[in-house]
Amino acid sequence: MDKQPDEVAGMFDDVAPHYDRTNTVLSMGNAILWRAATVRAVDPLGGERILDVAAGTGTSSVALSKHGARVVAVDFSPGMVAEGRKRHPNIEFIEADAERLPFGDNEFDAVTISFGLRNIHNPHAALAEMYRVLKPGGRLVICEFSKPPVALLRAGYWAYLSVVMPAVASVTGSNSSAYEYLAESIREWPDQGQLSQWIRGAGFTRVAYRNLTAGVVALHRGRKPIDATVLASVAKRKGNATRPIKTQQAAPPAESPKP
Ligand SMILES: C[S@@+](CC[C@H](N)C(=O)[O-])C[C@H]1O[C@@H](n2cnc3c(N)ncnc32)[C@H](O)[C@@H]1O
């Protein structure tokens, strides 16, 4: 499945008004636990500047700001950003693409993304941008759907995603085709180990993950290195590696029908 940015932005524009309610129902209340675990992993401190990428309506951002951090919420869907500004006037929302963040190098103490990386056309480019805008020593936290490692649970989960979820979504007033896209994007998303490799490939160190709800969701963490020699070697390696990574992700699909 390929994700064309315009189609993804349009789809989120459509679901924006019902987005949070549908998530709470579909996650059977687990979304609240996943968000709390994400905030603990980010560990926001008063006065820190924290970037929430693909922040949507700001539900992920508002929990971070409660600890006194200055949170910047970025999303490229005008509908999600408008809904977020309405709900959370104290959060700074910026409409921008995660693959081209409108910030300088080394600006943020922590960067986080919840349920967003999977939707981004080129997740490698987004990881590279998150690395760039983080200060040396800064924290990365990624909360994303993943793959339950136990086969039986995984089979039940796939059935839930493809049959139950679109049906529940239509009852709660959401566009059910958007939730069919969600199911497909989760199935095609890399597992915990592969995502860890992607994060390391972007230059992060101390990469680790922990499963939530038996691996339905995984919380990945990493750090931008502090050591100047390590930073320089990452920069050199990325200079050499940029082209192959982009080629791999940008290959045009034969067909890309999207809800
Ligand atoms: C499932 S929502 C998650 C929203 C929020 N982080 C949360 O946890 O509720 C995914 C968001 O990713 C955004 N998104 C997808 N691709 C993006 C990109 N390239 N740049 C910025 N935002 C993007 C969509 O607009 C959507 O709001």
The ligand as an SDF file (V2000), in Angstrom:
LIG
                    3D

 27 29  0  0  0  0  0  0  0  0999 V2000
   -3.9530    8.8310   13.3980 C   0  0  0  0  0  0  0  0  0  0  0  0
   -3.6680   10.5510   13.4080 S   0  0  0  0  0  0  0  0  0  0  0  0
   -2.8120   10.7800   14.9390 C   0  0  0  0  0  0  0  0  0  0  0  0
   -3.0690   12.1010   15.5840 C   0  0  0  0  0  0  0  0  0  0  0  0
   -2.5120   12.2870   17.0060 C   0  0  0  0  0  0  0  0  0  0  0  0
   -1.0710   12.1630   17.0550 N   0  0  0  0  0  0  0  0  0  0  0  0
   -3.1500   11.3280   17.9800 C   0  0  0  0  0  0  0  0  0  0  0  0
   -2.4180   10.5580   18.6070 O   0  0  0  0  0  0  0  0  0  0  0  0
   -4.3590   11.3900   18.1330 O   0  0  0  0  0  0  0  0  0  0  0  0
   -2.4060   10.6760   12.2090 C   0  0  0  0  0  0  0  0  0  0  0  0
   -2.1100   12.1130   11.7900 C   0  0  0  0  0  0  0  0  0  0  0  0
   -0.9590   12.0890   10.9350 O   0  0  0  0  0  0  0  0  0  0  0  0
   -1.0810   13.2120   10.0920 C   0  0  0  0  0  0  0  0  0  0  0  0
   -0.0870   13.0930    9.0170 N   0  0  0  0  0  0  0  0  0  0  0  0
    0.0430   12.0990    8.1040 C   0  0  0  0  0  0  0  0  0  0  0  0
    1.0810   12.3630    7.2780 N   0  0  0  0  0  0  0  0  0  0  0  0
    1.6250   13.5390    7.6890 C   0  0  0  0  0  0  0  0  0  0  0  0
    2.7190   14.3210    7.2510 C   0  0  0  0  0  0  0  0  0  0  0  0
    3.4630   13.9600    6.2080 N   0  0  0  0  0  0  0  0  0  0  0  0
    2.9950   15.4630    7.9100 N   0  0  0  0  0  0  0  0  0  0  0  0
    2.2490   15.8620    8.9650 C   0  0  0  0  0  0  0  0  0  0  0  0
    1.1830   15.1650    9.4290 N   0  0  0  0  0  0  0  0  0  0  0  0
    0.8810   14.0210    8.8050 C   0  0  0  0  0  0  0  0  0  0  0  0
   -2.5430   13.1580    9.6590 C   0  0  0  0  0  0  0  0  0  0  0  0
   -2.9960   14.3670    9.1320 O   0  0  0  0  0  0  0  0  0  0  0  0
   -3.2180   12.7650   10.9890 C   0  0  0  0  0  0  0  0  0  0  0  0
   -3.6830   13.8980   11.6800 O   0  0  0  0  0  0  0  0  0  0  0  0
  1  2  1  0
  2  3  1  0
  2 10  1  0
  3  4  1  0
  4  5  1  0
  5  6  1  0
  5  7  1  0
  7  8  2  0
  7  9  1  0
 10 11  1  0
 11 12  1  0
 11 26  1  0
 12 13  1  0
 13 14  1  0
 13 24  1  0
 14 15  1  0
 14 23  1  0
 15 16  2  0
 16 17  1  0
 17 18  1  0
 17 23  2  0
 18 19  1  0
 18 20  2  0
 20 21  1  0
 21 22  2  0
 22 23  1  0
 24 25  1  0
 24 26  1  0
 26 27  1  0
M  CHG  2   2   1   9  -1
M  END
$$$$
